[in-house]
Amino acid sequence: MTTIKNYSPSLRKPKVFYGYWIIAATFLGAFMDSAAGYYAFSLFVKPLETAFGWSRGEIMLGWTARFLSVGLFSPFIGRLVDRYGARKIMAVGASIAGFGFIFLSQMSNLWHFYIGWIVLGFSMAATGLIPASAVVSNWFTKRRGIALGVMGIGFGAGGILSPLIGGYLIPTFGWSASYVALAPLMWILLPVALLVIKTRPADMGLYPDGMAAPETAAEDKAKTLLLTSKEATLKMAFATPTFWLIAVSFLLGSFGESSVTQSQVPHLQDIGFPIARAASTLAIVGIWSSIGKFIFGWFCDWMPPKYARAIGLGSLLTATTMLINVRPTSHPALLWGYATIQGFGIGSWLPAMSMLISTTFGLTSYGAIVGMLALAQSIGVGTGPLLAARLYDTTGSYYGAFNITLALLVLAITAIVATRRPKLV
């Protein structure tokens, strides 16, 4: 964590705390990342199946390649953010991501598809969770949970574009032109990162939370240090059972959440819903994911983050049970209820993960630690939809995958509740 003596206070306090601009910039990055790289993926499943004759398992292997790429590069990105700051890292990632979508638009073979998503995995690791949460955590102390929640709303809000992409762009212009249309979404981040992002308040001679005096900053630092007995390095975190319980919980929880979220559009189409209705359901998931991130950010400011995450995982468990029982003849409230509760539960991951790390291990090696947890999470996110697709190819339905999700979510809840604050030595 940056010490008080490293601050060089400005002579004039800005009228608007610059941390709010940081939230706006990282919100935009989260929005673009999720709209183009998360929610849009499943909308291309049937068009690519039709265009190339690829199986759903083969297509979902691209999703796995994307998230395994995110996971493998996340520890590296985290160390770069800790050492060099987030601004240049995010700018480079945004540049590469745009070209990744251009590459996908020109593909003609399955291996092109995989290469494109591996590149996008690396680039989105550089624009997403790690740099965004590190920057926001540095700029806010008192209300860090809510700040992270507001920033994280962008990850859910990206789903709002699903009806536009799935209901208009792809049917009207085809899959290739639609991939091209996703490139500018990422390039918008390039000037934003270079002009707005400042990794720490000290970079501008400011203090966290807009504090004006070194004495106030010192008092706030003292309160923050009460949350952790010691600032942990990555090696120290590795030596604690707490780190591994958190990692296991996020791996299992993300496996179940992503297998359901990425399978819901083709599943609903398979059982008789039109694409527009299926895509709008995905949009509702995104909207409630945004709302959930704010609410769970608030939760994390007044309850232990592990309990906030447990509530989120319980919501996912409930939503999956509801989806299993949805039929075209069901009352619409069941489908909308599923989407609402699923999105709300998804909203828990970012505030809970960020707050678990900062309050348990501190901020000195935040990027490296969150990078390793992002690796565990990415393995779950990447393999969940692949297993669901493989089971679909074998059985002709997604119900087997949904039942596996229920079991894994129970284990994820058990693991996160079992965590205890470690004594760091």
Order of alpha helices (4+ residues) and beta strands (2+ residues): alpha-alpha-alpha-alpha-alpha-alpha-alpha-alpha-alpha-alpha-alpha-alpha-alpha-alpha-alpha-alpha-alpha-alpha-alpha
